C-alpha cells in the first residue's frame, strides 16, 4: 500500500502544529516591529525562491531581485500614505528590469521573460507586506485582522485539500495544476467562509458578518487564483515545488501564494471601508 499521501499529511499537520502557535504568540504578544521583521524575512525567502525559478544560474540577478523585493516592501511599509513613493515604484521597477537584463544579458531568447519577472516578482511577493500593515495600522484590532487574513488563506487551503482528496473527480485546470479539482475549489471557498464565521463570532467581533462573508468569498476565490498562478509559474519553469523550507508544504511560495492575495484584499477592504 502506498503510504506517501498519509505521511505527507502527517508532516503537514506536525509542521502546522509547531509553526502556527509561534506565529500567534508573535502576533498577539510580540512587539509590532518583531512581527514586521518576521514578514520581511518571509518576503526575502519567497523572493529567493521566485528568482531561483526565473533566473536559474545567475546569482547576481537573483541578489538584485531579492533587493528589489525588500525595497518595494520597505516603500509599502514606510511610505504607504505617500503617492509619490508608489509612483516611484511603478516607474522604477520596469527601468530596473531593463537595466538588469542588459547588464546580465545571458540567453537573449529569455531576456523578455526575465525582464517581466523582475518587474512582476517584487510587486507580487511584496503583497505579503500588507499583513504587517494590518498589524501596524489597526491598533488593538490589528492582530485579529491579521489572523482572519491568514485563516482565509489557510482554511481555504485545508478545505480544498480534503475536498479535493476525498471528493475530487473533475479537474479544475489540468493544464496548469493536474491535482486541483472543482470539488477542491469549492471546498476552499467553504473553508474561507468558515474563517469569516470564526472571525466574527470569536476573535474579531468588530467586523460585521454581512461584510466578513463577502470578503471571505472574494479573498477565498482570488486566493485560489493566486495558488493557480504560482502553479503556472512552477510548471512553466519546470519546478515541482518552489523549495523545501516548510516540511510537508514545500517552499515559502507554496505556503504563501494564496496569502499574498488575501492580505492585499483584506488590507484594501480596511482602507476603502
C-alpha positions as CSV (number, residue, x, y, z in Angstrom):
1,X,0.0,0.0,0.0
2,X,1.3,3.5,-0.8
3,X,1.6,5.5,2.4
4,X,3.1,8.6,0.9
5,X,-0.1,10.7,1.0
6,X,-0.7,9.8,4.6
7,X,3.0,10.5,5.5
8,X,2.8,13.8,3.7
9,X,-0.4,14.8,5.6
10,X,1.2,13.8,8.9
11,X,4.2,16.0,8.1
12,X,1.9,18.9,7.1
13,X,-0.1,18.7,10.3
14,X,3.0,18.4,12.5
15,X,4.6,21.5,10.8
16,X,1.4,23.5,11.3
17,X,1.1,22.4,14.9
18,X,4.6,23.7,15.6
19,X,4.6,26.9,13.4
20,X,1.1,28.2,14.0
21,X,1.4,28.7,17.8
22,X,4.7,30.5,17.3
23,X,3.1,32.9,14.8
24,X,0.2,33.5,17.1
25,X,2.5,34.3,20.1
26,X,4.5,36.7,18.0
27,X,1.3,38.3,16.6
28,X,-0.5,38.8,19.8
29,X,2.2,39.2,22.4
30,X,5.4,40.1,20.5
31,X,6.4,43.7,19.6
32,X,5.0,45.2,16.4
33,X,8.5,45.6,14.9
34,X,9.1,41.9,15.6
35,X,6.1,40.8,13.6
36,X,7.1,43.2,10.8
37,X,10.6,41.8,10.8
38,X,9.1,38.3,10.5
39,X,7.1,39.3,7.5
40,X,10.1,40.9,5.8
41,X,12.1,37.7,6.4
42,X,9.3,35.8,4.7
43,X,9.4,38.2,1.8
44,X,13.2,37.7,1.4
45,X,12.9,33.9,1.5
46,X,9.9,34.0,-1.0
47,X,11.9,36.3,-3.3
48,X,14.9,33.9,-3.3
49,X,12.6,31.0,-4.4
50,X,10.9,33.2,-7.0
51,X,14.2,34.3,-8.6
52,X,15.7,30.8,-8.4
53,X,12.9,29.8,-10.8
54,X,13.0,32.8,-13.1
55,X,16.8,33.4,-13.1
56,X,18.5,30.0,-12.7
57,X,22.2,30.1,-12.8
58,X,22.5,33.9,-12.3
59,X,23.4,34.6,-8.7
60,X,23.9,38.3,-9.2
61,X,20.5,38.7,-10.9
62,X,18.8,36.8,-8.0
63,X,20.5,39.0,-5.5
64,X,19.3,42.1,-7.3
65,X,15.8,40.6,-7.4
66,X,15.8,39.9,-3.6
67,X,16.9,43.5,-3.1
68,X,14.1,44.9,-5.2
69,X,11.6,42.8,-3.3
70,X,12.8,44.2,0.0
71,X,13.0,47.7,-1.4
72,X,9.4,47.6,-2.6
73,X,8.3,46.1,0.7
74,X,10.0,48.9,2.6
75,X,8.3,51.5,0.4
76,X,4.9,50.0,1.0
77,X,5.6,49.8,4.7
78,X,7.2,53.2,5.4
79,X,5.6,55.4,2.7
80,X,2.2,53.8,2.1
81,X,0.5,57.2,2.6
82,X,2.7,59.0,0.1
83,X,1.6,58.6,-3.6
84,X,4.9,59.9,-4.8
85,X,6.7,56.8,-3.3
86,X,4.2,54.4,-5.0
87,X,4.6,56.2,-8.3
88,X,8.4,55.9,-8.0
89,X,8.0,52.1,-7.5
90,X,5.8,52.0,-10.6
91,X,8.4,53.8,-12.7
92,X,11.5,52.3,-11.1
93,X,10.7,48.6,-11.4
94,X,10.4,48.5,-15.2
95,X,13.6,50.6,-15.6
96,X,15.5,48.3,-13.2
97,X,14.3,45.2,-15.0
98,X,15.5,46.6,-18.3
99,X,18.9,47.6,-16.9
100,X,19.3,44.2,-15.2
101,X,18.6,42.4,-18.4
102,X,21.1,44.5,-20.3
103,X,23.8,44.1,-17.7
104,X,23.1,40.3,-17.2
105,X,22.4,39.5,-20.8
106,X,22.6,35.7,-20.8
107,X,20.4,34.0,-23.3
108,X,18.8,36.6,-25.5
109,X,15.8,34.3,-26.1
110,X,14.8,34.5,-22.4
111,X,15.5,38.2,-21.9
112,X,11.9,39.3,-22.2
113,X,10.7,36.7,-19.7
114,X,13.4,37.7,-17.3
115,X,12.6,41.4,-17.6
116,X,8.9,40.7,-17.0
117,X,9.8,38.5,-14.0
118,X,12.0,41.2,-12.5
119,X,9.0,43.7,-12.7
120,X,6.3,41.3,-11.6
121,X,8.2,39.4,-8.8
122,X,8.8,42.3,-6.5
123,X,5.2,43.5,-6.8
124,X,3.7,40.1,-6.2
125,X,5.9,38.9,-3.3
126,X,5.7,42.3,-1.6
127,X,1.9,41.9,-1.3
128,X,2.7,40.0,1.9
129,X,3.7,43.3,3.4
130,X,0.1,44.2,3.7
131,X,-0.1,41.7,6.6
132,X,2.4,43.8,8.5
133,X,0.4,46.9,7.7
134,X,-2.7,45.4,9.1
135,X,-0.9,44.7,12.3
136,X,0.6,48.2,12.3
137,X,-2.3,50.3,11.3
138,X,-5.3,48.9,13.0
139,X,-4.3,49.1,16.7
140,X,-5.8,46.6,19.0
141,X,-7.9,45.1,16.2
142,X,-4.8,44.6,14.1
143,X,-3.9,41.1,15.3
144,X,-7.5,39.9,14.7
145,X,-7.5,41.2,11.1
146,X,-4.1,39.5,10.5
147,X,-5.4,36.2,11.9
148,X,-8.5,36.5,9.8
149,X,-6.4,37.1,6.7
150,X,-4.2,34.1,7.5
151,X,-7.3,32.0,8.1
152,X,-8.8,33.0,4.8
153,X,-5.8,31.5,3.1
154,X,-5.1,28.5,5.3
155,X,-8.6,27.3,6.0
156,X,-9.2,27.6,2.3
157,X,-6.1,25.5,1.6
158,X,-7.3,22.9,4.2
159,X,-10.8,22.8,2.8
160,X,-9.5,22.5,-0.7
161,X,-7.1,19.7,0.3
162,X,-9.6,17.5,1.9
163,X,-12.5,18.2,-0.5
164,X,-10.2,17.5,-3.4
165,X,-8.7,14.4,-1.9
166,X,-12.0,12.7,-0.9
167,X,-14.5,14.2,-3.4
168,X,-12.4,15.4,-6.3
169,X,-13.2,13.9,-9.6
170,X,-13.5,16.7,-12.2
171,X,-10.3,18.5,-12.8
172,X,-10.3,22.3,-12.3
173,X,-7.5,23.4,-14.7
174,X,-5.4,20.3,-15.5
175,X,-3.0,22.1,-17.9
176,X,-1.9,24.3,-15.0
177,X,-2.3,22.2,-11.9
178,X,-3.2,18.5,-12.6
179,X,-4.1,17.8,-8.9
180,X,-6.6,20.6,-8.4
181,X,-10.3,19.7,-8.8
182,X,-13.6,21.5,-8.9
183,X,-14.5,19.9,-5.6
184,X,-11.3,21.2,-4.1
185,X,-12.0,24.7,-5.3
186,X,-15.5,24.6,-3.7
187,X,-14.0,23.2,-0.5
188,X,-11.5,26.1,-0.5
189,X,-14.3,28.7,-0.7
190,X,-16.2,26.9,2.1
191,X,-13.0,27.0,4.2
192,X,-12.7,30.7,3.7
193,X,-16.4,31.3,4.6
194,X,-15.8,29.2,7.8
195,X,-12.9,31.6,8.6
196,X,-15.3,34.5,8.3
197,X,-17.7,32.9,10.8
198,X,-14.8,32.2,13.2
199,X,-13.6,35.8,13.0
200,X,-17.0,37.4,13.6
201,X,-18.1,35.1,16.4
202,X,-14.8,34.5,18.1
203,X,-11.8,36.8,17.9
204,X,-12.8,39.7,15.7
205,X,-16.4,40.7,16.6
206,X,-15.8,44.2,15.3
207,X,-16.2,43.0,11.7
208,X,-19.9,42.7,10.7
209,X,-20.8,39.2,9.5
210,X,-22.5,40.9,6.5
211,X,-19.1,42.2,5.5
212,X,-17.0,39.3,6.6
213,X,-18.8,36.7,4.4
214,X,-18.5,38.7,1.1
215,X,-14.9,39.5,2.0
216,X,-14.2,35.8,2.6
217,X,-15.8,34.9,-0.7
218,X,-13.7,37.4,-2.6
219,X,-10.5,36.6,-0.7
220,X,-11.0,32.8,-1.0
221,X,-11.7,32.9,-4.7
222,X,-8.8,35.2,-5.6
223,X,-6.6,33.3,-3.2
224,X,-7.2,30.2,-5.2
225,X,-6.4,32.0,-8.4
226,X,-3.1,33.1,-6.7
227,X,-2.4,29.5,-6.0
228,X,-3.1,28.6,-9.6
229,X,-0.8,31.4,-10.7
230,X,2.1,30.0,-8.6
231,X,1.4,26.6,-10.1
232,X,1.6,28.1,-13.6
233,X,4.9,29.7,-12.6
234,X,6.4,26.4,-11.4
235,X,5.1,24.5,-14.4
236,X,6.5,27.0,-16.9
237,X,9.9,26.8,-15.2
238,X,9.9,23.0,-14.8
239,X,9.8,23.1,-10.9
240,X,7.7,20.8,-8.8
241,X,8.0,22.8,-5.5
242,X,9.3,26.3,-5.1
243,X,11.5,25.0,-2.2
244,X,11.8,22.7,0.8
245,X,11.9,25.1,3.7
246,X,8.5,24.1,5.1
247,X,8.3,20.4,5.7
248,X,5.3,18.8,4.1
249,X,4.3,22.1,2.4
250,X,7.3,22.7,0.0
251,X,8.7,26.2,-0.2
252,X,7.7,29.6,1.1
253,X,5.9,30.4,-2.1
254,X,4.0,27.2,-2.0
255,X,2.8,28.1,1.5
256,X,2.2,31.8,1.0
257,X,0.9,32.1,-2.6
258,X,-2.8,32.5,-1.5
259,X,-1.8,34.7,1.5
260,X,-0.2,37.2,-0.9
261,X,-3.7,37.7,-2.4
262,X,-5.8,37.6,0.8
263,X,-3.6,40.1,2.6
264,X,-4.0,42.6,-0.2
265,X,-7.8,42.0,-0.4
266,X,-8.2,42.5,3.4
267,X,-6.0,45.5,3.6
268,X,-7.7,47.2,0.7
269,X,-11.1,46.4,2.4
270,X,-9.9,48.2,5.6
271,X,-8.7,51.2,3.6
272,X,-11.8,51.6,1.4
273,X,-14.2,50.8,4.2
